[in-house]
Every structure is written in C-alpha cells, then in structure tokens.
Amino acid sequence: MNQRVATRLATYERQYRSLAQELSGIGFIVAGSVASRPNTCGKSGCRCHGDPPQPHGPYWQWTAKVEGRTVNRRLSDREAELYKKWIANDRHMRDVIAKMREIAAKATDLLLEQDLQQPERV
C-alpha cells in the first residue's frame, strides 16, 4: 500500500471514529413525530360542533409506527417537550450513521481496490 492510500485510509478512520464518538453523546431516542392538534368531542351541543366550530385544545400528540401499527399518544406540554428532544436525537443519530456509512463505503472501496492490485499468492 502506497503512502497516498495509507493517508486516505487514516483520514477515513479518523472521521469514522469521530462520528462514532459523536454517537455516544446523543442521549435517548424515539421515532415518530409530535404535533399540536385540536379535537372535537361527542357532545352534540358543544361549541366544537357549532357554526363555526370551535374545537377543543389544541392538544399535543405523539404518532409513531410500533410493530407495524400506527400508535398515537396524547401528551402533556412537558412530555411533548421531551418527545421533541428525543425525536431530534433520533434524527441526529440517523444523520451520523448515514455519514458513517458513506465514509465506510469509501474506505472499503479503497481497501478492495488495493486488494485487487496485490498479486495473488499461491
């Protein structure tokens, strides 16, 4: 392996390790989304069914796929704040892993190219 290739591999290794270190500080993760939603109730004379309608809320709601099914959970203001942070952590983690995959692909391509250039020993 020549010096140029070794330098590139060392650079990829440093970038990869730096991203792995970044992963260790991310914190709790949750998939899904948090939205503020108004609601209507079941009482026929309620203002939420009036003209114009005045729905209740808005209320915070977390939505995610869990075991292939859509799950919704109503949240308090504090819970919504926490879920937003955890969802942001999840997105950040996914971005970091995507970058790690890109770097790993470059490094493996370089390693495979070097391997193919080596004469096969019998």
CORBEL-V247028 format. One record per residue. RES is the residue in one letter. SS is DSSP state (@ for helix, = for strand, . for the rest). BURIAL is I if it has 9 or more other ideal C-beta (glycine too) atoms within 8 Angstrom, else O. D_LAST is the distance of its C-alpha to the last C-alpha in whole Angstrom. Layout:
# CORBEL-V247028
res=(RES RES)
ss=(SS SS)
burial=(BURIAL BURIAL)
d_last=(D_LAST D_LAST)
This chain:
# CORBEL-V247028
res=(M N Q R V A T R L A T Y E R Q Y R S L A Q E L S G I G F I V A G S V A S R P N T C G K S G C R C H G D P P Q P H G P Y W Q W T A K V E G R T V N R R L S D R E A E L Y K K W I A N D R H M R D V I A K M R E I A A K A T D L L L E Q D L Q Q P E R V)
ss=(. . @ @ @ @ @ @ @ @ @ @ @ @ @ @ @ @ @ @ @ @ @ @ . . . . . . . . = = = = = = = . . . . . . . @ @ @ . . . . . . = = = = = = = = = = = . . = = = = = = = . @ @ @ @ @ @ @ @ @ @ @ @ @ @ @ @ @ @ @ @ @ @ @ @ @ @ @ @ @ @ @ @ @ @ @ @ @ @ @ @ @ . . . . .)
burial=(O O O O I I O I I O O I I O I I O O I I O I I O O I O O I I O I O I O O I O I I O O O O O I O I I O O O I O I O O O I I I I I I I O O O O O O O O O I O O O I I O O I I I I I O I I O I I O O I I O I I O O I I O I I O O I I O O I O O O O O O O O)
d_last=(20 23 27 28 25 26 30 30 27 30 33 32 31 35 36 35 36 39 40 39 41 44 43 44 48 48 51 52 51 52 52 55 58 61 64 68 70 73 74 77 79 81 84 86 88 86 86 82 83 86 87 85 82 82 79 78 76 73 71 67 65 61 59 56 54 53 51 52 56 58 59 62 64 67 67 69 69 67 64 64 63 61 59 59 57 55 54 53 51 49 49 48 45 44 44 42 39 39 38 36 34 34 33 30 29 29 27 24 24 24 21 19 20 18 15 15 15 12 10 7 4 0)
